[in-house]
Amino acid sequence: MKLAVGIPCYNGADTLLPNCLEAIAQRSGPRDQYELLVVDDSGRQDHRDKSRRVAEKYGAKWLYHDHNKGIAAGWNALVRASSVKNIGLLNDDIIVAPGWIDALSYFLDNNPHAGMCSMHFNFIVPSDVPALLADPQAPMPERDPFSKTPKKDNRDPDGGPGVMMCPAGCCFGFTREKFDLIGGFDECYVSFFEESDAGTHLASKGFPTYGIQWPTLGHIWSATFNSAPELGASSRMNNSRARYVEKWGGDFTVTDPKFMARCTPKLTKWLGPSGEHEGVR
């Protein structure tokens, strides 16, 4: 298998999770190329019953928490239940694109100097999903995250990966070796800054995060928090930000240069739509 694919779920068992898993089934190649896992972090029996049925339909290993523990705990549970060295974590509001497993697994296999790999995504809205599922080769639309109006995607799909502070928490990958190096995700971050903490931790050890430009996935921005006011998104974000600053110091919007300075440019290899590429990044 090339990749273990882990998906945490809080309240998406009715629509988000089925759509995410259907897109994975359509756009990920042969089923023996990836392991699929779902963790239900809702803490609600009715939701667990639904997510278990959806997971079983798509042949996913199903896990659950007795109560809502947060995204970091969900990620840790998924990674520790996996049996593949390369790990990809997706929000249940992600719609994957053809070639995504090949691109992510290739990067992880060929760049041991990388800490994590962030995947490129466009913002989409729920009404975009039926057309994407109806045609697995359909191009991913791009929308402004606030106005939701369509906009042009000007990225070069063959462009090289760039160094980032941390991965985008909605769709990223890493090896089990890097996960073990930092002891997993810090579960004190119940929501927000989990990926920032992990990215900074790996950078402090000389392993920066990279962002690859291809393929483009779709992300329904903040789908869970917008439909779950009980989670108190603003309060959780503020608490997580304060913890991050206390733990790492400096300006939380960028990884502190004292960490990134250790990450010297190295030969990086990536898989674009026209084939293999390499360069110093």
C-alpha positions as CSV (number, residue, x, y, z in Angstrom):
1,M,0.0,0.0,0.0
2,K,1.2,3.5,-0.8
3,L,-0.8,5.5,1.9
4,A,-2.9,5.2,5.0
5,V,-5.8,7.7,4.6
6,G,-7.2,8.9,7.9
7,I,-10.4,11.0,8.3
8,P,-11.7,12.4,11.5
9,C,-15.5,13.1,11.7
10,Y,-17.5,15.2,14.2
11,N,-20.9,15.9,12.7
12,G,-20.5,15.0,9.0
13,A,-21.9,11.5,8.9
14,D,-25.0,12.5,6.8
15,T,-23.3,14.3,3.9
16,L,-19.7,15.3,4.4
17,L,-18.2,11.9,5.2
18,P,-20.2,10.0,2.5
19,N,-19.1,12.5,-0.1
20,C,-15.5,12.5,1.0
21,L,-15.3,8.7,0.9
22,E,-17.1,8.5,-2.4
23,A,-14.6,10.9,-3.9
24,I,-11.8,8.9,-2.5
25,A,-13.3,5.7,-4.0
26,Q,-13.6,7.4,-7.4
27,R,-10.3,9.2,-7.5
28,S,-7.7,7.2,-5.7
29,G,-6.9,4.3,-8.0
30,P,-6.9,0.7,-7.0
31,R,-8.2,0.0,-3.5
32,D,-5.2,-2.1,-2.6
33,Q,-3.1,1.1,-3.0
34,Y,-4.4,2.7,0.2
35,E,-5.6,1.9,3.7
36,L,-8.7,3.8,4.8
37,L,-9.6,4.8,8.4
38,V,-12.3,6.9,10.0
39,V,-12.5,8.1,13.6
40,D,-15.8,9.5,15.0
41,D,-15.0,12.2,17.5
42,S,-18.7,13.3,18.1
43,G,-19.3,11.5,21.4
44,R,-22.9,10.9,20.3
45,Q,-24.3,7.4,19.8
46,D,-26.6,8.4,17.0
47,H,-23.8,9.9,15.0
48,R,-21.5,7.0,15.7
49,D,-24.1,4.6,14.3
50,K,-24.2,6.6,11.1
51,S,-20.5,7.1,10.7
52,R,-19.9,3.4,11.3
53,R,-22.3,2.4,8.6
54,V,-20.7,4.9,6.1
55,A,-17.2,3.7,7.0
56,E,-18.2,0.0,6.5
57,K,-19.8,0.8,3.1
58,Y,-16.4,2.1,1.9
59,G,-14.3,-0.6,3.6
60,A,-12.8,1.8,6.1
61,K,-11.5,0.8,9.5
62,W,-13.8,2.6,12.0
63,L,-12.7,4.1,15.3
64,Y,-14.6,6.2,17.8
65,H,-14.2,8.3,21.0
66,D,-16.6,8.1,23.9
67,H,-16.6,11.9,24.0
68,N,-15.3,14.8,21.9
69,K,-11.5,14.9,22.4
70,G,-10.6,17.2,19.5
71,I,-8.8,17.0,16.2
72,A,-5.3,16.3,17.6
73,A,-6.6,13.3,19.5
74,G,-8.4,12.1,16.4
75,W,-5.3,12.4,14.2
76,N,-3.3,10.5,16.8
77,A,-5.9,7.7,16.9
78,L,-5.9,7.4,13.1
79,V,-2.1,7.3,12.8
80,R,-1.6,4.8,15.6
81,A,-4.3,2.5,14.1
82,S,-2.7,2.6,10.6
83,S,-0.3,0.0,9.3
84,V,1.4,2.0,6.5
85,K,4.5,4.2,6.8
86,N,3.0,7.1,4.7
87,I,0.1,8.9,6.3
88,G,-2.4,11.2,4.7
89,L,-5.0,13.1,6.9
90,L,-8.1,14.7,5.4
91,N,-11.0,16.6,6.8
92,D,-14.3,15.1,5.9
93,D,-15.1,18.3,4.0
94,I,-12.4,17.5,1.4
95,I,-13.1,16.2,-2.1
96,V,-9.9,14.6,-3.5
97,A,-8.6,14.9,-7.0
98,P,-7.3,12.2,-9.4
99,G,-3.6,11.5,-8.8
100,W,-3.6,12.7,-5.2
101,I,-2.3,9.5,-3.6
102,D,0.5,9.1,-6.2
103,A,1.6,12.8,-5.7
104,L,1.6,12.6,-1.9
105,S,3.1,9.2,-1.5
106,Y,5.8,10.1,-4.1
107,F,6.8,13.2,-2.2
108,L,6.9,11.4,1.1
109,D,9.0,8.5,-0.3
110,N,11.5,10.8,-2.0
111,N,12.1,13.6,0.5
112,P,13.2,12.3,3.9
113,H,14.4,15.9,4.7
114,A,10.7,17.1,4.7
115,G,8.7,17.1,7.9
116,M,5.2,17.2,6.5
117,C,3.7,17.7,3.1
118,S,0.8,20.1,2.6
119,M,-1.5,19.6,-0.4
120,H,-2.9,22.3,-2.6
121,F,-6.7,22.9,-2.4
122,N,-9.3,25.2,-3.8
123,F,-12.3,26.5,-1.8
124,I,-15.6,25.0,-2.9
125,V,-19.2,25.1,-1.7
126,P,-21.5,22.1,-1.1
127,S,-23.4,22.8,-4.3
128,D,-20.2,22.1,-6.3
129,V,-19.9,18.5,-4.9
130,P,-22.6,16.7,-6.9
131,A,-21.0,17.7,-10.2
132,L,-17.6,16.6,-9.0
133,L,-18.9,13.2,-7.9
134,A,-20.8,12.8,-11.1
135,D,-17.6,13.2,-13.1
136,P,-14.4,12.1,-11.4
137,Q,-12.4,13.9,-14.1
138,A,-14.2,17.2,-13.6
139,P,-11.8,20.1,-12.8
140,M,-11.9,21.5,-9.3
141,P,-13.6,24.9,-9.1
142,E,-12.0,27.8,-7.2
143,R,-14.1,30.2,-5.1
144,D,-13.4,33.1,-2.8
145,P,-13.7,31.7,0.8
146,F,-15.8,34.6,2.0
147,S,-18.0,35.7,-1.0
148,K,-18.1,32.1,-2.4
149,T,-18.0,33.6,-5.9
150,P,-15.9,31.8,-8.6
151,K,-12.4,33.1,-9.2
152,K,-9.5,32.1,-11.5
153,D,-6.8,29.7,-10.2
154,N,-3.5,31.1,-11.4
155,R,-1.2,28.5,-9.9
156,D,1.2,26.6,-12.0
157,P,0.4,22.9,-11.5
158,D,4.0,22.0,-12.4
159,G,5.4,24.5,-10.0
160,G,7.8,23.2,-7.4
161,P,6.9,22.8,-3.7
162,G,7.6,25.7,-1.3
163,V,8.7,25.7,2.3
164,M,5.8,26.5,4.7
165,M,5.4,27.2,8.4
166,C,3.1,24.2,8.7
167,P,0.7,22.1,6.6
168,A,-2.9,23.0,5.9
169,G,-4.7,21.0,8.5
170,C,-7.4,20.0,6.1
171,C,-5.2,17.9,3.8
172,F,-1.6,16.9,4.5
173,G,0.8,14.0,4.9
174,F,3.9,12.8,6.7
175,T,5.7,9.5,7.5
176,R,5.2,7.5,10.6
177,E,8.9,8.2,11.4
178,K,8.3,12.0,11.6
179,F,5.1,11.4,13.7
180,D,7.1,9.3,16.2
181,L,9.9,11.9,16.2
182,I,7.7,14.5,17.8
183,G,5.6,12.0,19.8
184,G,2.5,12.6,17.8
185,F,0.2,15.7,17.9
186,D,-0.2,17.7,21.1
187,E,-3.7,16.9,22.3
188,C,-3.8,20.1,24.4
189,Y,-4.9,21.7,21.1
190,V,-8.5,20.6,21.0
191,S,-9.1,22.7,17.9
192,F,-6.8,24.9,15.8
193,F,-3.0,25.2,15.8
194,E,-2.5,21.4,16.0
195,E,-0.8,21.5,12.6
196,S,1.1,24.8,13.5
197,D,2.5,23.1,16.6
198,A,3.5,19.9,14.7
199,G,5.1,21.9,11.8
200,T,7.1,24.1,14.2
201,H,8.1,21.1,16.2
202,L,9.5,19.3,13.1
203,A,11.1,22.5,11.8
204,S,12.9,22.9,15.2
205,K,14.5,19.5,14.5
206,G,15.5,20.5,11.0
207,F,12.5,19.1,9.0
208,P,10.4,21.8,7.4
209,T,7.0,21.4,5.9
210,Y,6.6,21.7,2.1
211,G,3.5,22.5,0.0
212,I,3.0,20.7,-3.3
213,Q,1.2,22.4,-6.1
214,W,-0.5,19.4,-7.7
215,P,-3.1,18.1,-7.7
216,T,-5.8,20.5,-6.5
217,L,-8.2,19.2,-3.9
218,G,-11.5,20.8,-3.0
219,H,-12.2,22.1,0.5
220,I,-15.6,23.2,1.9
221,W,-14.2,25.8,4.2
222,S,-15.1,25.5,7.9
223,A,-17.9,23.1,7.2
224,T,-17.9,21.5,10.7
225,F,-17.5,24.7,12.8
226,N,-20.2,26.6,10.8
227,S,-22.7,23.8,11.6
228,A,-21.6,23.2,15.2
229,P,-21.8,26.3,17.4
230,E,-21.5,24.1,20.5
231,L,-17.8,23.7,19.7
232,G,-17.1,27.4,20.4
233,A,-14.7,27.9,17.5
234,S,-13.6,31.4,18.5
235,S,-12.9,30.4,22.1
236,R,-11.0,27.3,21.0
237,M,-9.0,29.3,18.5
238,N,-8.0,31.9,21.1
239,N,-7.0,29.3,23.7
240,S,-4.9,27.4,21.1
241,R,-3.2,30.5,19.9
242,A,-2.3,31.4,23.5
243,R,-0.9,27.9,24.0
244,Y,1.2,28.0,20.8
245,V,2.7,31.4,21.7
246,E,3.5,30.2,25.2
247,K,5.1,27.0,23.9
248,W,7.1,28.4,21.0
249,G,7.3,32.2,21.6
250,G,7.5,34.9,19.0
251,D,5.0,35.7,16.3
252,F,2.5,32.9,15.9
253,T,1.8,33.8,12.3
254,V,5.1,32.5,11.1
255,T,7.5,29.9,12.2
256,D,10.3,31.6,14.2
257,P,13.4,32.1,12.1
258,K,15.5,30.4,14.8
259,F,13.8,27.1,13.8
260,M,13.5,27.7,10.0
261,A,17.2,28.7,9.8
262,R,18.1,25.1,10.5
263,C,16.3,24.0,7.5
264,T,18.9,24.4,4.7
265,P,17.8,24.0,1.1
266,K,18.0,20.4,-0.2
267,L,17.2,18.6,-3.4
268,T,13.4,18.1,-3.5
269,K,11.5,15.7,-5.7
270,W,7.9,16.0,-6.7
271,L,5.4,14.5,-9.0
272,G,3.6,16.9,-11.3
273,P,0.9,16.2,-13.9
274,S,3.6,15.9,-16.6
275,G,5.9,13.7,-14.7
276,E,8.7,13.7,-12.2
277,H,10.5,16.9,-11.3
278,E,13.4,17.8,-9.0
279,G,15.1,21.0,-7.8
280,V,16.7,22.6,-4.8
281,R,14.0,24.1,-2.5
